[in-house]
Amino acid sequence: MARPLRIEYPGAFYHITSRGIEQKAIFQDDKDRDKFLYYLETAHQRYGAVIHVYCLMDNHYHLLLETPLGNLSQIMKHINGAYTTYYNIKRLRAGHLFQGRYKALLIEVDEYAGELSRYLHLNPVRAKIVNKPEEYKWSSYRSYLGIERPAKWLTLELILSYFGVDTNTSLREYGYFVDALTGNDYQSPLKKVTASTILGGLGFIKEIKEKYLNSSTINRDVPALTELKKAVITEIDQVVKEVFKGDINLIKKASIYICHRYSGRTLKEIGRHFQIGESGVSKASQRFCELLENDKEIKKKVEYICNSLSLSNA
């Protein structure tokens, strides 16, 4: 199985998920959950892990984790490894406890931390374990409401800073923020993940590409790396609209051309986005190419778009 893409650097934020092998429970009782929280504490003490949010379910867990030292792999080896050893010794078993490697999504923190924290805290409600998230003991939410004192290794300040300047206000407003979606259907913020790797806006994704995708330390035999190198069609669409302001016909033609020439996407993917056939993509791209040869102003705009998105000929 191909290894997932890991991008590590000091100050990075991640949404971490790890599931039990064959979807089996990784927590059999409260002592197991307490022991797992102990390993979060030791990860904080030994490796500088900053835990902002946690939620322990029966067969998986979620973390919103910050790595000031850029050592995600070291932190996760400690957490999952130490807990597996504990679990196996306690139950006289051997072998893997978790299904493959943990999943780590790189997060643009100011854009998504609040929304993601709400999603994680509502896990027990979506699973129909409780009716209200504050009824669930094994998440950080009760600490965020002030119902119980937070553990010394749990950091609340970042998330609460988005909801007020003083503690009482931020606790109250964060509670309202979570209650607004409690029991309601809503789209997961994880639907916005790019290449199974990054949850962030266009500028953040561009910054990560430029800083880390050319590093010789990254294993290039990773599907997510190839996917992340491809330009996102909606990303191209957005920048084209900003450059070709108001000209709907020209916007579509320029978008199709740039996607065809530079995005690395298939004709089928491009056609699906623009609701035309594969041959229609090729023909529209060719016609726009001919237009570029005779219009220097449009050509300059296309060059600007490609440079701003760090696109190279696909």
JOFENCOR-V214596 format. One record per pair of residues at least 4 apart in sequence whose ideal C-beta (glycine too) atoms are under 6 Angstrom apart, sorted by sequence separation. I is the first residue (numbers start at 1). J is the second residue. D is the distance in Angstrom with one decimal. If there is no record, write none. Layout:
# JOFENCOR-V214596
[[I | J | D] [I | J | D]]
This chain:
# JOFENCOR-V214596
[[20 | 24 | 4.4] [28 | 32 | 5.4] [42 | 46 | 5.6] [43 | 47 | 5.4] [67 | 71 | 5.8] [71 | 75 | 5.9] [76 | 80 | 5.8] [77 | 81 | 5.2] [78 | 82 | 5.7] [108 | 112 | 5.7] [109 | 113 | 4.7] [112 | 116 | 5.1] [122 | 126 | 5.9] [150 | 154 | 4.4] [156 | 160 | 5.3] [157 | 161 | 6.0] [169 | 173 | 6.0] [170 | 174 | 6.0] [187 | 191 | 5.6] [194 | 198 | 4.8] [200 | 204 | 3.4] [208 | 212 | 5.6] [209 | 213 | 4.9] [224 | 228 | 5.9] [240 | 244 | 5.8] [247 | 251 | 5.9] [250 | 254 | 5.9] [258 | 262 | 5.4] [259 | 263 | 4.4] [265 | 269 | 4.2] [267 | 271 | 5.8] [276 | 280 | 3.7] [291 | 295 | 5.8] [20 | 25 | 5.9] [27 | 32 | 4.4] [44 | 49 | 5.0] [56 | 61 | 4.8] [67 | 72 | 5.0] [88 | 93 | 5.0] [107 | 112 | 5.5] [124 | 129 | 4.3] [130 | 135 | 3.9] [142 | 147 | 4.3] [143 | 148 | 5.9] [164 | 169 | 3.3] [181 | 186 | 5.1] [200 | 205 | 5.7] [220 | 225 | 6.0] [231 | 236 | 5.7] [265 | 270 | 5.3] [271 | 276 | 5.2] [306 | 311 | 4.3] [20 | 26 | 4.2] [27 | 33 | 5.1] [43 | 49 | 4.2] [88 | 94 | 6.0] [124 | 130 | 5.0] [130 | 136 | 4.9] [142 | 148 | 4.8] [150 | 156 | 5.7] [164 | 170 | 3.6] [193 | 199 | 5.0] [244 | 250 | 5.1] [259 | 265 | 6.0] [271 | 277 | 5.6] [55 | 62 | 4.6] [134 | 141 | 6.0] [143 | 150 | 3.8] [163 | 170 | 4.3] [198 | 205 | 5.6] [244 | 251 | 4.8] [271 | 278 | 5.1] [292 | 299 | 4.7] [125 | 133 | 5.6] [133 | 141 | 4.8] [134 | 142 | 5.7] [54 | 63 | 5.3] [164 | 173 | 5.2] [87 | 97 | 5.5] [160 | 170 | 3.9] [163 | 173 | 3.9] [241 | 251 | 5.6] [244 | 254 | 5.9] [268 | 278 | 5.9] [271 | 281 | 5.0] [40 | 51 | 5.5] [53 | 64 | 3.8] [122 | 133 | 5.7] [134 | 145 | 5.7] [163 | 174 | 4.6] [194 | 205 | 5.7] [240 | 251 | 5.5] [259 | 270 | 4.8] [267 | 278 | 3.9] [270 | 281 | 5.0] [52 | 64 | 4.4] [121 | 133 | 5.0] [124 | 136 | 3.9] [84 | 97 | 4.3] [140 | 154 | 5.9] [240 | 254 | 5.1] [267 | 281 | 5.0] [240 | 255 | 4.7] [50 | 66 | 3.9] [80 | 98 | 5.7] [121 | 139 | 5.7] [237 | 255 | 5.2] [256 | 274 | 5.8] [236 | 255 | 5.9] [48 | 68 | 5.3] [121 | 141 | 4.2] [48 | 69 | 4.8] [260 | 281 | 5.8] [236 | 258 | 5.3] [33 | 56 | 5.3] [236 | 259 | 5.6] [47 | 71 | 5.9] [146 | 171 | 4.9] [260 | 285 | 4.0] [49 | 75 | 4.6] [76 | 102 | 5.4] [233 | 259 | 5.5] [47 | 74 | 5.5] [197 | 224 | 4.8] [47 | 75 | 4.9] [196 | 224 | 5.2] [256 | 284 | 4.7] [257 | 285 | 4.8] [195 | 224 | 4.9] [256 | 285 | 5.8] [144 | 174 | 5.7] [145 | 175 | 5.4] [27 | 58 | 5.9] [197 | 228 | 5.8] [257 | 288 | 3.9] [43 | 75 | 5.1] [195 | 227 | 3.9] [231 | 263 | 4.1] [25 | 58 | 4.8] [26 | 59 | 6.0] [195 | 228 | 4.0] [202 | 235 | 5.1] [25 | 59 | 5.0] [230 | 264 | 3.7] [43 | 78 | 5.3] [253 | 288 | 4.8] [23 | 59 | 5.6] [43 | 79 | 5.2] [20 | 59 | 4.3] [39 | 79 | 5.1] [233 | 273 | 4.9] [19 | 60 | 4.1] [117 | 159 | 5.1] [39 | 82 | 4.9] [39 | 83 | 5.3] [17 | 62 | 5.6] [16 | 63 | 4.1] [36 | 83 | 5.4] [114 | 162 | 4.8] [15 | 64 | 6.0] [16 | 65 | 5.3] [262 | 311 | 4.0] [264 | 314 | 4.4] [14 | 65 | 5.0] [35 | 86 | 5.5] [262 | 314 | 5.4] [13 | 66 | 5.1] [12 | 67 | 5.3] [121 | 178 | 5.8] [125 | 182 | 5.9] [62 | 120 | 4.7] [243 | 301 | 5.1] [10 | 70 | 4.0] [118 | 178 | 5.1] [9 | 70 | 4.8] [8 | 70 | 5.2] [243 | 305 | 5.7] [8 | 72 | 4.9] [53 | 117 | 4.7] [55 | 120 | 4.9] [239 | 305 | 5.3] [53 | 120 | 5.2] [55 | 123 | 4.9] [119 | 189 | 5.6] [26 | 97 | 5.9] [116 | 189 | 5.4] [115 | 189 | 4.8] [21 | 96 | 5.3] [112 | 189 | 6.0] [21 | 99 | 4.7] [18 | 98 | 5.0] [19 | 99 | 4.7] [231 | 311 | 5.7] [56 | 138 | 4.2] [18 | 102 | 4.0] [55 | 139 | 4.0] [16 | 102 | 5.8] [17 | 103 | 4.6] [54 | 140 | 5.1] [53 | 140 | 5.2] [112 | 199 | 5.3] [16 | 104 | 5.5] [105 | 193 | 5.9] [14 | 104 | 4.7] [15 | 105 | 4.4] [111 | 201 | 5.6] [15 | 107 | 5.8] [106 | 198 | 4.8] [107 | 199 | 5.1] [108 | 200 | 3.1] [108 | 201 | 6.0] [13 | 107 | 4.3] [105 | 199 | 5.2] [13 | 109 | 4.4] [108 | 204 | 4.0] [7 | 106 | 5.4] [15 | 116 | 5.9] [51 | 153 | 5.9] [51 | 154 | 5.6] [52 | 155 | 5.5] [33 | 138 | 5.3] [50 | 155 | 5.4] [52 | 158 | 5.7] [44 | 153 | 3.9] [41 | 153 | 4.5] [5 | 197 | 5.1] [7 | 212 | 5.1] [5 | 222 | 4.8] [5 | 224 | 3.8] [5 | 225 | 5.2] [2 | 223 | 5.4]]
